Amino acid sequence: MKRFLHKRIIKFIAWYMRHVCGGASHVYPYGEQGRYVVIMNEYEYNKFTNLL
């Protein structure tokens, strides 16, 4: 049952991020103090990590 609920919660979070937040969300102010959550596919993640 725990695994079933976990799977549903993760699916809801992913749906919410894609459809309500446009794939990205943030908390705290923008800039260096901000915290960002972004949904990326494998290609976008590799491109992002190469920038660091």
C-alpha positions in Angstrom: 0.0 0.0 0.0 2.8 2.4 0.8 4.4 1.9 -2.6 1.1 2.5 -4.3 0.6 5.8 -2.5 4.2 6.9 -3.1 3.7 6.2 -6.9 0.5 8.2 -7.0 2.0 11.1 -5.1 5.0 11.2 -7.4 2.7 11.1 -10.5 0.6 14.0 -9.1 3.7 16.1 -8.4 5.0 15.5 -11.9 1.6 16.4 -13.4 1.3 19.5 -11.3 4.8 20.6 -12.3 4.1 20.1 -16.0 0.6 21.5 -16.3 0.3 24.1 -13.5 3.9 25.4 -13.2 4.9 25.0 -16.8 7.7 22.5 -15.9 9.4 24.7 -13.3 8.7 26.1 -9.9 10.5 28.1 -7.3 10.3 29.0 -3.7 12.0 31.9 -1.8 13.0 35.0 -3.8 14.5 34.7 -7.3 18.3 34.8 -7.5 21.0 33.3 -5.4 18.7 32.7 -2.4 16.0 31.0 -4.4 15.4 27.3 -4.7 14.3 25.9 -8.0 12.6 22.6 -9.1 12.6 21.8 -12.8 11.5 18.7 -14.7 14.1 17.7 -17.3 14.5 14.9 -19.7 17.8 13.1 -20.1 19.1 15.4 -22.8 18.2 18.6 -20.9 19.9 17.2 -17.8 23.1 16.4 -19.6 23.1 19.8 -21.2 22.6 21.5 -17.8 25.4 19.5 -16.1 27.8 20.4 -18.8 27.3 24.1 -18.0 28.5 23.7 -14.4 
